[in-house]
Amino acid sequence: MNKRRLGRGLEALLGRDEGGFEPSSLEQAELIQIAVDQIDPNPFQPRRHFKASEIASLADSLRQHGMLQPVLVRAVGGRYQLIAGERRLRASIEAQLHEVPARTFVLDDQRVFELAMVENLQREDLNAIDKASAFSEYLSRYGGTQEELAGRLGVDRSTVSNLIRLLDLPGDVLEAVRLDEITQGHARAL
C-alpha cells in the first residue's frame, strides 16, 4: 500500500533541484560527532508532546544498533542548535550516549522553522493542533500568505487553512483533538 506523504521532505527543502544538489543539501553537509550536551533544542519545534514510551523504545534501539540517521544542527553562539531529530537526541540522552552523529548547516531562523515543520508534517503522530500552531506562528513571525506557506512546505493551501482554522475552536475541543479523543475532521465540523 503506497501512502501519500505530506510535504516535499527535508532533502527537497534543503536545496535539491533539477541540476543536482546545492551546497546546503543533506549529502554535502558536513557529518561530525557532537557531544549531546552541546546541542540545544530547536526553538521552532512544532511538536509539543513527546511520548516517554516512544523515547524509551528508541533509546533501547540506539543502545543496540547505534544511531542510523544523524541529527541535523546549526552552529549558534559556540554551541549547536537542533534543526531536526529531537526524538533521536532525547533517546540518545536517555541511552546515555555521549556523542551523536550530526550534519551541520548554515541556515537562518526562517529556514530552520520551515525544516522543523517539514520533518514533523511527515510524521503521522504529530497532532493537528501542533501543526496548526506551527503554521500560525510561522505566518505571524515571517508574514506571507497561507498559499505561500503551503508552497514552501509542498502541501495544499487548503491543508494550511483548514488546520489554522482549528485554532479558533474552544480550548476543550482543542485539547480533545490534541489527545486524539476526536479527529481533526470532527473538530472542523464543530
PLY file of the C-alpha trace (Angstrom):
ply
format ascii 1.0
element vertex 190
property float x
property float y
property float z
element edge 189
property int vertex1
property int vertex2
end_header
0.00 0.00 0.00
1.52 3.32 -1.09
0.68 6.14 1.31
0.95 9.74 0.14
3.25 11.75 2.38
2.77 15.39 3.16
5.41 17.89 2.19
8.47 17.79 0.00
10.81 16.32 2.55
13.94 17.73 4.08
16.11 16.92 1.08
13.90 18.97 -1.23
13.73 21.91 1.14
17.49 21.89 1.70
18.22 22.51 -1.93
17.64 19.70 -4.42
16.80 20.96 -7.88
16.94 19.65 -11.46
20.62 20.48 -11.75
21.65 18.50 -8.68
22.38 19.48 -5.12
23.32 22.91 -3.85
25.96 23.19 -1.10
23.29 23.21 1.62
21.94 19.79 0.68
21.87 16.80 3.00
24.58 14.87 1.20
27.07 17.74 1.17
26.56 18.86 4.75
29.50 18.07 7.00
28.99 14.95 9.13
30.59 15.24 12.58
30.27 13.72 16.05
28.87 16.18 18.61
28.59 15.81 22.38
24.88 15.65 23.28
25.37 18.29 25.98
26.49 20.75 23.28
23.17 20.56 21.40
20.34 22.92 22.32
16.71 22.23 21.39
15.11 23.73 18.29
13.09 26.78 19.40
10.83 26.27 16.37
9.94 22.64 17.15
6.24 22.20 16.31
5.94 19.04 18.40
5.00 19.96 21.95
4.50 16.45 23.40
6.89 13.51 23.29
5.68 10.10 24.46
8.03 8.73 27.10
7.40 5.15 25.95
8.48 6.00 22.38
11.64 7.73 23.59
12.44 4.72 25.81
11.91 2.33 22.91
14.11 4.41 20.64
16.77 4.57 23.39
16.78 0.75 23.55
17.22 0.63 19.77
20.08 3.14 19.93
21.85 1.09 22.61
21.54 -1.99 20.43
22.13 -0.62 16.92
23.51 2.89 17.29
22.13 5.94 15.52
21.46 5.14 11.88
20.36 8.64 10.83
22.26 11.71 12.04
20.53 14.67 13.64
20.64 18.00 11.78
22.15 21.01 13.57
23.46 24.51 13.02
26.18 26.36 14.94
24.79 29.09 17.22
26.92 31.00 19.70
29.68 28.44 20.19
27.17 25.59 20.61
24.86 23.71 18.28
21.12 24.11 17.83
18.99 21.19 16.73
17.22 21.55 13.39
15.76 18.05 13.09
15.93 14.85 15.12
14.67 15.81 18.58
13.34 12.33 19.39
16.68 10.81 18.39
18.52 13.35 20.56
16.24 12.75 23.56
16.62 8.99 23.14
20.42 9.37 22.88
20.44 11.20 26.20
18.24 8.53 27.77
20.52 5.82 26.34
23.44 7.69 27.95
25.25 8.17 24.65
27.82 10.93 24.96
28.06 11.82 21.27
25.78 11.61 18.24
26.42 11.88 14.51
25.20 15.21 13.15
25.08 17.03 9.85
25.82 20.74 10.19
24.19 23.51 8.18
24.38 27.27 7.92
20.73 28.34 7.97
18.73 31.33 9.19
15.85 31.09 11.67
13.19 31.11 8.95
14.75 28.16 7.14
15.17 26.24 10.41
11.48 26.83 11.21
10.49 25.54 7.74
12.65 22.43 8.10
11.20 21.66 11.53
7.69 21.87 10.09
8.54 19.71 7.07
10.13 16.99 9.19
7.16 16.88 11.54
4.50 17.11 8.82
5.78 13.79 7.55
5.11 12.11 10.88
1.64 10.68 11.30
1.66 11.09 15.07
2.03 14.89 15.08
-1.40 16.13 16.09
-3.38 18.66 14.10
-3.22 21.31 16.81
0.58 21.29 16.94
0.66 21.55 13.12
-1.86 24.42 13.19
0.07 26.25 15.91
3.32 25.94 13.93
1.68 27.27 10.75
0.10 30.18 12.62
3.32 31.06 14.46
5.34 30.94 11.24
2.91 33.27 9.44
2.83 35.76 12.31
6.64 35.71 12.60
7.59 35.84 8.89
4.43 37.10 7.18
3.21 35.90 3.84
0.02 34.15 2.88
-1.25 30.69 3.65
-0.78 29.90 -0.05
2.88 30.95 0.06
3.48 28.83 3.17
1.77 25.86 1.55
4.04 26.26 -1.48
7.17 26.40 0.70
6.12 23.22 2.52
4.82 21.38 -0.56
1.27 20.95 0.78
-2.12 22.15 -0.42
-3.25 25.60 0.65
-6.45 24.06 1.97
-4.38 21.90 4.33
-2.80 25.01 5.85
-6.05 26.98 6.07
-8.11 24.08 7.48
-5.53 23.44 10.18
-5.19 27.11 11.16
-8.99 27.41 11.44
-8.90 24.74 14.16
-7.19 27.25 16.44
-10.48 29.21 16.63
-12.16 26.31 18.45
-12.80 26.40 22.21
-9.96 25.17 24.43
-11.70 21.94 25.45
-12.20 20.96 21.79
-8.55 21.80 21.00
-7.43 19.57 23.86
-9.71 16.73 22.65
-8.06 16.91 19.20
-4.59 17.06 20.79
-5.38 13.92 22.83
-6.91 12.12 19.81
-10.29 11.95 21.52
-11.86 13.49 18.41
-10.50 13.77 14.90
-9.49 16.90 13.07
-12.47 16.36 10.76
-14.92 16.17 13.66
-13.40 19.28 15.20
-13.71 21.16 11.90
-17.40 20.26 11.77
-17.85 21.87 15.20
0 1
1 2
2 3
3 4
4 5
5 6
6 7
7 8
8 9
9 10
10 11
11 12
12 13
13 14
14 15
15 16
16 17
17 18
18 19
19 20
20 21
21 22
22 23
23 24
24 25
25 26
26 27
27 28
28 29
29 30
30 31
31 32
32 33
33 34
34 35
35 36
36 37
37 38
38 39
39 40
40 41
41 42
42 43
43 44
44 45
45 46
46 47
47 48
48 49
49 50
50 51
51 52
52 53
53 54
54 55
55 56
56 57
57 58
58 59
59 60
60 61
61 62
62 63
63 64
64 65
65 66
66 67
67 68
68 69
69 70
70 71
71 72
72 73
73 74
74 75
75 76
76 77
77 78
78 79
79 80
80 81
81 82
82 83
83 84
84 85
85 86
86 87
87 88
88 89
89 90
90 91
91 92
92 93
93 94
94 95
95 96
96 97
97 98
98 99
99 100
100 101
101 102
102 103
103 104
104 105
105 106
106 107
107 108
108 109
109 110
110 111
111 112
112 113
113 114
114 115
115 116
116 117
117 118
118 119
119 120
120 121
121 122
122 123
123 124
124 125
125 126
126 127
127 128
128 129
129 130
130 131
131 132
132 133
133 134
134 135
135 136
136 137
137 138
138 139
139 140
140 141
141 142
142 143
143 144
144 145
145 146
146 147
147 148
148 149
149 150
150 151
151 152
152 153
153 154
154 155
155 156
156 157
157 158
158 159
159 160
160 161
161 162
162 163
163 164
164 165
165 166
166 167
167 168
168 169
169 170
170 171
171 172
172 173
173 174
174 175
175 176
176 177
177 178
178 179
179 180
180 181
181 182
182 183
183 184
184 185
185 186
186 187
187 188
188 189
